[in-house]
Amino acid sequence: MIPAHIIKKIRQIHIKSKRTVNTLMAGQYRSVFRGSGIEFEEVREYAPGDEVKSIDWNVSARSGKVFVKLYREERESIVMLLVDMSASLGFGTKFGRKLEKTAELASVLAFNAIKNNDKVGVIFFTDRVEKYIPPKKGASHVWRVIKEIFTFQPEGIGTDVAQALDFMSKISKKRSFVFVISDFLGRSGQTYEKALRILGRRHEVVGVRVYDNGAFHLPRTGMVTVTDFETGGSLVLDAGDTRTRRWYTDARQTAHADTAQVFSRSRIDLVDLCTEESVSDVLTRYFRLRERRLR
């Protein structure tokens, strides 16, 4: 049984995400995430008026007659959401946990895809691939995605982005739009940079980093214990010491910048989403940026 407060939260995000898509993002998603073009359908004999460039020379040579290739426009795309379920997503300050913001983001992207008649699939990962939900259509499928984020109990607690990227490369041969949603904490970005580049050659990949500003600063108190959600390791620090506070902030900002560099070198977009920000505002800005680039 799902606890009542979890069901309430799932419904709230479901309703809010659907409203966001229907009112604020109508048409935006479709304009920047189009189908991958055209795909081969069949060959038929040449008829007057057919373009020479459409002739299938191999088939024509074998048959002794002139044949042309016919293509059809792809009407749908596949949107894959690679969702980080590691323990660090449980962190949050006054604006809520990163996991809740992740759920809202995933549901908005899923609703956008469904509204555009696209299929949506999900890969949940921690330090391993936890669960794969194959691409499907329909509003009930979006409900399942949101419910899984709040109720799924992962086996792992760490983060291994490379495993999720490799898994995506293996299961999907058709070009897809892939959103990697994570805080990208855990193992160094160097360990997944190669996998990111490989996936980016075949698919349209976008990274979305969910973070909380509270993680960059120590509370202004005396001695504090800082605990790593994923390793369980802890460190006692003097938060009243200026140098300690500066060292802690610098270390977090360096790690933050390193992740951005990984995506920059891989020539893949990285969108930042803070827990205090509006999901719709962040995605709208990104969609507009992407639309300008496409022009």
LINTA-V703926 format. One record per backbone hydrogen bond with DSSP energy under -1.0 kcal/mol. NH is the residue of the N-H (numbers start at 1). CO is the residue of the C=O. E is the energy in kcal/mol with one decimal. If there is no record, write none. Layout:
nh = (NH NH)
co = (CO CO)
e = (E E)
This chain:
nh = (7 8 9 10 11 12 13 14 15 16 17 18 19 20 21 22 23 24 25 28 29 31 32 33 39 41 42 44 46 50 54 55 56 57 60 61 62 63 64 68 69 70 72 74 79 80 81 82 83 84 85 87 89 90 91 96 98 99 101 102 103 104 105 106 107 108 109 110 111 112 113 114 115 116 117 118 119 120 121 122 123 124 125 126 130 131 133 136 142 143 144 145 146 147 148 149 150 151 152 160 164 165 166 167 168 169 170 171 172 177 178 179 180 181 182 187 191 192 193 196 197 198 199 200 201 203 204 206 207 208 209 210 211 215 216 221 224 226 228 232 235 237 239 239 241 245 246 247 248 249 250 251 252 253 254 255 256 257 258 259 260 261 262 263 264 265 266 267 268 271 273 275 277 282 283 284 285 286 287 288 289 290 291 292 293 294 295)
co = (3 4 5 6 7 8 9 10 11 12 13 14 15 16 17 18 19 20 20 25 25 27 28 29 72 70 70 68 66 47 51 52 67 55 56 57 58 59 60 44 54 42 39 37 119 177 121 179 123 181 125 157 86 87 88 93 91 89 97 98 99 100 101 102 103 104 105 106 107 108 109 110 111 112 114 113 77 136 79 133 81 131 83 128 124 124 122 120 138 139 140 141 142 143 144 145 146 147 148 126 160 161 162 163 164 165 166 167 168 78 204 80 206 82 208 159 188 189 189 192 193 194 195 196 197 199 176 178 269 180 271 182 273 212 213 219 237 235 233 228 226 224 222 237 238 241 242 243 244 245 246 247 248 249 250 251 252 253 254 255 256 257 258 259 260 261 262 264 263 207 209 211 274 278 279 280 281 282 283 284 285 286 287 288 289 290 291)
e = (-2.1 -2.4 -1.7 -2.6 -2.4 -2.2 -2.3 -2.5 -2.7 -2.7 -2.7 -2.0 -2.3 -2.3 -2.2 -2.2 -2.0 -2.1 -1.2 -1.2 -1.0 -1.8 -1.1 -2.3 -2.4 -2.9 -1.2 -1.9 -3.2 -2.4 -1.4 -1.9 -2.5 -1.0 -2.3 -2.2 -1.8 -2.2 -2.0 -3.1 -3.3 -3.4 -2.4 -2.5 -3.1 -3.0 -2.7 -3.0 -2.4 -2.6 -3.2 -1.9 -1.6 -2.1 -1.5 -1.4 -2.5 -2.1 -1.4 -2.3 -2.2 -2.0 -2.4 -2.8 -2.2 -2.2 -2.3 -2.4 -2.7 -2.3 -2.1 -2.6 -2.6 -1.2 -1.7 -3.1 -2.4 -2.8 -2.6 -2.3 -2.7 -2.7 -2.2 -2.9 -2.4 -1.6 -3.3 -1.9 -1.1 -2.0 -1.8 -2.0 -2.3 -2.5 -2.6 -1.8 -1.5 -2.0 -2.6 -2.9 -1.0 -2.3 -2.9 -2.3 -2.1 -2.0 -1.6 -2.1 -1.7 -2.7 -3.1 -2.8 -2.6 -3.0 -2.2 -1.1 -1.8 -1.2 -1.2 -2.2 -2.1 -2.3 -2.3 -2.1 -1.0 -2.5 -2.5 -3.0 -3.0 -3.1 -2.9 -1.9 -2.0 -2.0 -1.7 -2.4 -3.0 -3.4 -3.2 -2.2 -2.2 -3.1 -2.3 -1.1 -1.7 -2.3 -2.4 -2.6 -2.4 -2.2 -2.6 -2.2 -2.0 -2.5 -2.3 -1.9 -2.0 -2.4 -2.3 -1.7 -1.5 -2.0 -1.9 -1.7 -2.2 -2.9 -1.4 -1.1 -2.4 -3.4 -3.2 -2.0 -2.0 -2.2 -2.6 -2.4 -2.2 -2.0 -3.1 -2.4 -2.2 -2.8 -2.4 -2.3 -1.8 -2.0 -1.2)
